[in-house]
Each structure stands twice: as C-alpha cells, then as structure tokens.
Amino acid sequence: MRLGAIEAGGTKMVLGVFSQSLKELARTTLSTTVPEETIPQMVSFFNQHPVDALGIATFGPVNLRAGSPTFGTILNTPKLAWQRYPLLETFEEALGVPTAVDTDVNAAALAESVLGAARGLKNCLYFTVGTGIGGGLYAEGNLVHGLMHPEWGHVLLTRHEEDPLLRGVCPYHPNCVEGFASGPSMQKRWGIPARELPDEHRGWDLEAYYLAQLCSNALMAVSPEVILIGGGVMHQQGLLPKVREEALKLINGYIDQEQLPPMEEYIISPALWPDSGLLGAALLAKQAWRQRPKAKPAP
C-alpha cells in the first residue's frame, strides 16, 4: 500500500509518498500560488507516483463538519484565491482514492502523538509559530474539531505595556496571538524579519510573553499532558526557555506541583518537525484506507 500525503501551506505545498510502514518513497515541494496553477502540478505528481489513499493536512480555516456538503473546503483564508476552494473534492475526483483531510496542525499533533514527542500520551497540544499561528489538539486519543476546528492563533491576550506595536497585525482582532506573536507581527514591530533579530534583542522577551499567555491559557482550558511548539519562529535559540519561564510566572503556583511537570518536560519542541505535518498527512491517508467502503462479495 502506498500512502499519499499533502502538507498544504500558505507559502508552499509539500507532497510525499510513503509505504505502509511510513518509509518515505518520494517527495516534492511546490510554491502555493493560485489553485489554477498549483493544483494541476500536485495532481501530476501523484499521477507519476500513484497512491492507494491520500491524506491532506491543510492551512485553514477549512470546513471539517462531517456531513456538510462543503466538507473539506477552504474557508476565509487570507489567501483570497483559495477561499471556498473544494480541496478535498478536487483530489477525490482527480485521484479516485480514499482521501482524508484535516488541518496542518491537527495532522502534526497526530504525528507527534503516534510517532513523536507525545508518543504514549492520550492528550497533547501542538502549536506552530510562523507566518501564522495555529494549534492542533489531540485529546483522549482523538483530534478535536467541534463547531469547526479550534483557532488557537486567534485566542485573545493582553498586550505588553512596552510593546511598540499598539495593534496586532491580524485584520480581524486587535489583540490576538497571531496578531502579536506571528512572524509578520515581529517584522512590523522591528522592521526586519524575526530570523534577523539578534539573540539578545528584547523582541524575544516580548515574543515569549505572548506565547506564554497562549500556553498558560491552553493549560487552564484543555489541560494537555504536553505542549509542543514548532514553526519557523521557534528556531531562535533561547526562545523556548523564555516561554517556559514566563508561563510559570503566569501559572503563579495555581497548578499543584505534583500535577504539573517541570516546564522543561511540559513545554517542549516537537520531535518530528519540520516533517510533523507531512507524516500526519500520511497517517490520515492510512485512516482513510482503513475506513474505505468495503466491496460487497460477489453472489
């Protein structure tokens, strides 16, 4: 059995083919432009590397309401050309194989729970911090959807009084996590990309302050057994320890020490990054294959 995997991002599309044991057989990366250009290239890749099932881990928001006639359709993404694009339906029709779809961060949470840093746990929360901020929640052995899917990047927070950015960059909310802690927010605040900020720059203290609010809110709201933070912004050495330190201040002793692990064991890096999303998509393909309609036996 060959498993197709798509990690659909706002900047690039990563496509892979895996064996049943999740050994990588093929991979390519394409720029995310407009559907009319990008989708035919993606279909062509899988025509060249046929698969038995496909998993799609996509940027959001995306309709994940089972039974909805537009299930698997991209919703109000800032990438206007992709709004209302029927992603799941397109690949089902193009490839004719069992296909599953979820958010990129949910897929990453699934991969880390099955194969990575949260292996053996029933609950984990995966955050990615980059161009946008998102989170995938794996709870009691299942990925959480609900009304749609949790939008952790748009959790509201308290602005730091010394932040030169008076309003976050999110067009919908003046003070959400994505607006204040994403890569674009850091560039707007300091005038250079986050990757170019020196290690000692005070911007990293502000970033930790906001991400710590996200983590402490998550701890109080859904109580994951571990919080994983990946994404491009987390490449900065020293940021994760700052987040742990700030989160501990915000928790302020409310969670009993017998219940709360040391922060070095609780807020951690993912083990599979940068491939968490792609491996999660392969796991979605595996699920789609198992859940495919079985052919009726001949009379």
Backbone torsions as a table, in degrees:
resi	resn	phi	psi	omega
1	MET	NA	134.6	179.6
2	ARG	-113.7	128.6	-175.3
3	LEU	-106.3	123.8	175.2
4	GLY	-90.1	143.0	-178.3
5	ALA	-137.3	135.1	175.6
6	ILE	-126.8	124.4	167.3
7	GLU	-105.9	102.1	-174.2
8	ALA	-91.8	109.6	-179.6
9	GLY	-112.6	165.1	-179.2
10	GLY	-68.4	-22.5	-179.5
11	THR	-104.0	-39.1	-177.0
12	LYS	-145.4	156.9	174.1
13	MET	-111.0	123.3	176.3
14	VAL	-106.6	124.1	-177.7
15	LEU	-117.3	139.1	179.7
16	GLY	-143.5	159.4	173.2
17	VAL	-127.0	132.0	-175.8
18	PHE	-129.2	153.5	172.5
19	SER	-78.0	173.7	179.1
20	GLN	-59.7	-30.7	178.8
21	SER	-87.6	9.4	177.2
22	LEU	70.0	28.5	169.3
23	LYS	-81.0	130.5	-178.2
24	GLU	-72.6	129.7	-178.5
25	LEU	-109.1	-29.4	-179.6
26	ALA	-160.6	155.0	179.5
27	ARG	-158.2	148.6	171.0
28	THR	-151.8	160.9	178.1
29	THR	-128.9	132.9	-179.2
30	LEU	-125.3	150.9	174.6
31	SER	-73.8	141.0	174.8
32	THR	-86.7	105.0	178.5
33	THR	-107.8	-101.1	175.2
34	VAL	-121.9	155.3	-176.5
35	PRO	-53.4	-38.8	-176.3
36	GLU	-62.0	-26.9	179.0
37	GLU	-94.9	-43.7	-170.5
38	THR	-77.9	-43.5	-174.5
39	ILE	-61.5	-46.8	178.8
40	PRO	-58.3	-35.6	177.4
41	GLN	-66.0	-38.2	-179.9
42	MET	-67.9	-44.6	178.9
43	VAL	-62.6	-40.2	179.3
44	SER	-60.4	-39.8	178.9
45	PHE	-59.5	-45.1	-177.8
46	PHE	-76.7	-22.5	171.3
47	ASN	-68.3	-35.3	177.3
48	GLN	-76.2	-26.5	-179.8
49	HIS	-128.1	78.0	-174.0
50	PRO	-58.4	144.6	-179.8
51	VAL	-128.7	161.7	179.5
52	ASP	-95.9	-19.1	178.4
53	ALA	-157.3	157.8	-175.6
54	LEU	-134.0	136.7	172.0
55	GLY	-118.4	135.4	-178.9
56	ILE	-118.3	120.9	174.4
57	ALA	-109.8	106.0	-167.2
58	THR	-116.4	154.6	168.4
59	PHE	-62.8	159.6	-177.1
60	GLY	-122.5	-170.8	-0.9
61	PRO	-73.3	153.8	-178.1
62	VAL	-138.8	145.1	-180.0
63	ASN	-75.1	113.3	179.4
64	LEU	-117.7	22.6	178.9
65	ARG	-82.0	110.2	-179.5
66	ALA	-57.1	135.6	179.6
67	GLY	90.1	-11.5	178.6
68	SER	-71.6	140.6	178.3
69	PRO	-65.7	-17.5	178.7
70	THR	-111.3	25.4	177.2
71	PHE	-54.8	132.9	179.5
72	GLY	84.4	12.7	179.2
73	THR	-96.5	137.0	175.8
74	ILE	-68.1	139.5	-177.0
75	LEU	-105.4	-129.1	-170.4
76	ASN	-82.1	59.4	176.5
77	THR	-73.5	147.4	173.8
78	PRO	-64.0	-18.2	175.8
79	LYS	-81.0	91.2	-167.5
80	LEU	-57.2	-34.1	-178.2
81	ALA	-65.1	-20.2	-177.5
82	TRP	-99.0	-4.3	178.4
83	GLN	-61.8	132.5	179.1
84	ARG	65.7	22.0	178.4
85	TYR	-82.1	127.7	-176.5
86	PRO	-81.0	76.0	-171.3
87	LEU	-61.8	-50.8	-178.6
88	LEU	-62.2	-50.1	-178.1
89	GLU	-58.9	-39.8	-178.7
90	THR	-59.9	-46.0	-177.6
91	PHE	-77.2	-31.8	174.6
92	GLU	-60.4	-44.5	-179.3
93	GLU	-71.6	-37.3	-175.7
94	ALA	-73.0	-37.9	-173.4
95	LEU	-105.7	-23.8	177.8
96	GLY	64.3	33.2	178.9
97	VAL	-125.0	159.5	175.4
98	PRO	-56.0	131.9	-173.3
99	THR	-134.7	138.5	176.8
100	ALA	-126.3	152.2	-179.2
101	VAL	-136.6	145.9	172.9
102	ASP	-157.2	177.7	177.7
103	THR	-73.0	157.7	178.7
104	ASP	-62.1	-37.1	-178.7
105	VAL	-76.3	-33.3	173.7
106	ASN	-63.8	-42.0	178.2
107	ALA	-62.0	-40.7	178.5
108	ALA	-64.2	-41.2	177.2
109	ALA	-62.2	-39.7	178.2
110	LEU	-61.9	-46.9	-178.8
111	ALA	-62.9	-43.2	-179.6
112	GLU	-67.7	-30.3	178.6
113	SER	-74.2	-36.3	-177.2
114	VAL	-86.3	-38.6	-169.4
115	LEU	-122.7	-16.7	-165.6
116	GLY	-117.6	-135.1	-169.6
117	ALA	-69.5	-19.0	179.4
118	ALA	-107.6	16.0	-178.7
119	ARG	-58.7	132.6	179.7
120	GLY	91.7	-8.0	178.8
121	LEU	-97.5	153.4	177.3
122	LYS	-89.9	-16.4	-174.7
123	ASN	-139.1	132.0	171.5
124	CYS	-154.5	157.1	178.1
125	LEU	-127.2	126.4	-177.8
126	TYR	-111.6	122.0	174.2
127	PHE	-108.7	141.9	170.0
128	THR	-119.9	134.6	-176.2
129	VAL	-124.3	108.7	-178.4
130	GLY	-156.5	-127.9	176.4
131	THR	-58.5	-37.4	171.9
132	GLY	-127.5	-179.7	176.4
133	ILE	-130.0	129.2	179.2
134	GLY	-142.6	168.3	-179.9
135	GLY	-145.6	142.2	176.4
136	GLY	-118.7	129.3	-176.6
137	LEU	-110.3	122.9	175.3
138	TYR	-109.6	111.7	-172.4
139	ALA	-128.0	125.2	179.3
140	GLU	51.4	38.6	175.4
141	GLY	86.3	7.7	-179.2
142	ASN	-134.7	149.6	172.3
143	LEU	-77.5	136.6	-175.1
144	VAL	-90.9	130.6	175.1
145	HIS	-117.9	-73.3	179.5
146	GLY	83.4	-141.8	-179.0
147	LEU	-56.4	-42.2	172.7
148	MET	-141.3	-92.8	168.2
149	HIS	-153.7	147.5	-176.8
150	PRO	-57.4	138.6	179.6
151	GLU	-112.5	76.4	-175.0
152	TRP	-64.1	-27.6	-180.0
153	GLY	-67.7	-14.7	-177.6
154	HIS	-112.5	18.0	167.6
155	VAL	-64.4	135.5	-177.8
156	LEU	-82.8	146.3	-178.6
157	LEU	-141.6	178.0	-179.2
158	THR	-94.3	126.5	178.0
159	ARG	-69.8	139.1	175.9
160	HIS	-70.2	134.6	-174.6
161	GLU	-64.3	-20.0	179.4
162	GLU	-101.7	10.5	-179.8
163	ASP	-74.3	122.0	177.6
164	PRO	-67.4	-16.7	177.8
165	LEU	-86.3	110.1	-174.8
166	LEU	-79.2	-25.4	178.9
167	ARG	-138.1	138.1	178.9
168	GLY	-66.7	166.3	-175.7
169	VAL	-83.3	-7.2	178.4
170	CYS	-65.0	129.7	-179.1
171	PRO	-72.5	-13.4	-176.7
172	TYR	-98.9	-33.9	-173.5
173	HIS	-132.8	134.6	-179.2
174	PRO	-75.7	-18.8	-173.0
175	ASN	-143.7	48.5	176.6
176	CYS	-99.8	169.1	-176.7
177	VAL	-58.7	-47.7	-178.7
178	GLU	-62.4	-36.8	-179.0
179	GLY	-66.1	-30.3	-176.2
180	PHE	-107.6	-18.3	-171.3
181	ALA	-125.1	-0.1	178.8
182	SER	-76.7	167.9	176.3
183	GLY	-55.1	-48.5	179.0
184	PRO	-60.6	-33.4	178.5
185	SER	-67.1	-37.6	179.3
186	MET	-67.6	-39.5	178.9
187	GLN	-65.9	-40.9	179.5
188	LYS	-65.9	-37.2	-176.8
189	ARG	-69.8	-41.8	-171.6
190	TRP	-110.6	-10.3	176.8
191	GLY	84.3	0.0	177.1
192	ILE	-139.8	156.8	178.3
193	PRO	-61.0	152.8	-179.0
194	ALA	-56.5	-36.9	-177.3
195	ARG	-64.6	-16.9	-178.8
196	GLU	-97.4	-3.6	178.5
197	LEU	-71.9	133.2	176.6
198	PRO	-62.0	155.0	-178.3
199	ASP	-57.3	-34.2	-175.5
200	GLU	-88.9	3.3	-177.4
201	HIS	-65.6	140.3	-177.8
202	ARG	-68.6	-11.3	176.2
203	GLY	-59.3	-31.2	179.7
204	TRP	-71.0	-30.2	175.1
205	ASP	-67.1	-41.2	177.3
206	LEU	-65.0	-42.7	179.4
207	GLU	-60.0	-44.0	178.9
208	ALA	-63.2	-38.2	179.4
209	TYR	-59.4	-43.7	-178.4
210	TYR	-74.1	-42.8	-179.8
211	LEU	-67.8	-31.1	176.4
212	ALA	-66.1	-37.2	175.6
213	GLN	-61.7	-42.9	178.3
214	LEU	-59.6	-46.2	-177.3
215	CYS	-67.1	-42.9	-178.9
216	SER	-69.0	-36.8	174.8
217	ASN	-62.1	-41.3	179.1
218	ALA	-65.0	-41.8	178.6
219	LEU	-59.0	-45.6	-178.6
220	MET	-71.4	-32.5	-173.2
221	ALA	-84.3	-44.9	-172.8
222	VAL	-125.6	-5.6	172.7
223	SER	50.1	55.9	177.5
224	PRO	-68.0	154.2	178.1
225	GLU	-74.5	-23.6	176.5
226	VAL	-154.6	148.9	176.0
227	ILE	-116.8	125.1	179.8
228	LEU	-108.7	134.8	178.4
229	ILE	-126.6	117.0	176.8
230	GLY	-123.3	-168.0	180.0
231	GLY	105.9	164.0	-172.6
232	GLY	-59.9	-38.7	-178.0
233	VAL	-65.0	-28.4	-177.3
234	MET	-75.5	0.1	176.0
235	HIS	-65.7	-22.3	-175.8
236	GLN	-66.3	118.7	179.5
237	GLN	-65.3	129.9	179.7
238	GLY	101.9	-15.5	-179.3
239	LEU	-68.8	-46.3	-176.9
240	LEU	-59.6	-44.8	175.3
241	PRO	-59.0	-35.8	177.5
242	LYS	-65.4	-40.0	178.8
243	VAL	-62.3	-44.5	179.4
244	ARG	-60.1	-44.3	-178.6
245	GLU	-62.3	-44.8	179.9
246	GLU	-68.0	-38.5	179.9
247	ALA	-63.4	-40.2	179.3
248	LEU	-62.8	-37.5	176.1
249	LYS	-63.2	-42.1	-177.2
250	LEU	-69.9	-36.6	177.4
251	ILE	-65.2	-36.8	168.9
252	ASN	56.1	37.7	175.3
253	GLY	79.7	3.0	-176.5
254	TYR	-67.0	-39.5	178.2
255	ILE	-85.1	126.7	-179.2
256	ASP	-57.5	138.8	-177.5
257	GLN	-61.8	-25.0	178.0
258	GLU	-71.0	-22.5	179.7
259	GLN	-95.6	-35.1	-175.7
260	LEU	-92.4	119.1	177.7
261	PRO	-66.6	166.8	171.6
262	PRO	-56.3	143.2	-176.5
263	MET	-57.1	-30.4	179.1
264	GLU	-65.6	-19.0	178.6
265	GLU	-105.5	-11.0	-174.7
266	TYR	-101.6	-45.1	176.3
267	ILE	-106.5	106.1	-168.8
268	ILE	-135.5	171.1	175.9
269	SER	-83.1	148.2	174.5
270	PRO	-68.5	150.2	-179.1
271	ALA	-82.5	-24.8	-170.8
272	LEU	-104.0	-6.1	-178.3
273	TRP	-60.8	137.0	12.2
274	PRO	-93.1	14.5	-176.3
275	ASP	-102.0	8.8	-177.8
276	SER	-56.9	-46.2	-177.3
277	GLY	-66.0	-42.0	-178.3
278	LEU	-68.0	-42.6	177.1
279	LEU	-65.6	-36.1	175.8
280	GLY	-63.1	-38.4	176.5
281	ALA	-63.1	-38.8	176.8
282	ALA	-63.6	-37.8	176.8
283	LEU	-66.8	-36.3	174.9
284	LEU	-62.9	-39.9	177.2
285	ALA	-61.9	-39.8	178.9
286	LYS	-62.2	-41.9	177.1
287	GLN	-63.8	-42.0	179.3
288	ALA	-60.9	-39.4	179.0
289	TRP	-65.2	-43.2	179.9
290	ARG	-65.9	-32.1	-175.8
291	GLN	-94.9	6.5	-178.4
292	ARG	-63.8	148.7	175.4
293	PRO	-60.8	131.2	179.7
294	LYS	-82.8	139.4	178.1
295	ALA	-67.8	140.4	179.1
296	LYS	-74.7	139.0	179.3
297	PRO	-64.2	145.1	179.0
298	ALA	-63.5	142.7	179.7
299	PRO	-68.0	NA	NA
